[in-house]
Amino acid sequence: MDKLDKLRSPVTVLLCCLVVIGVVKGMLLITKVAIGILATFLLVLILRKIFMRD
């Protein structure tokens, strides 16, 4: 039983780390997509202003 418990704790820690990394990566992806959308929106607005001047 002791050996199993010793094996279980590192496995659970690894699983928790993987879950955290997955969540962080997912959040990063979401923020990257949001930043991309905002950047394209700003670019469109800037281009419109430039073209409106001409």
Secondary structure as UniProt FT lines:
FT   HELIX           2..53
//
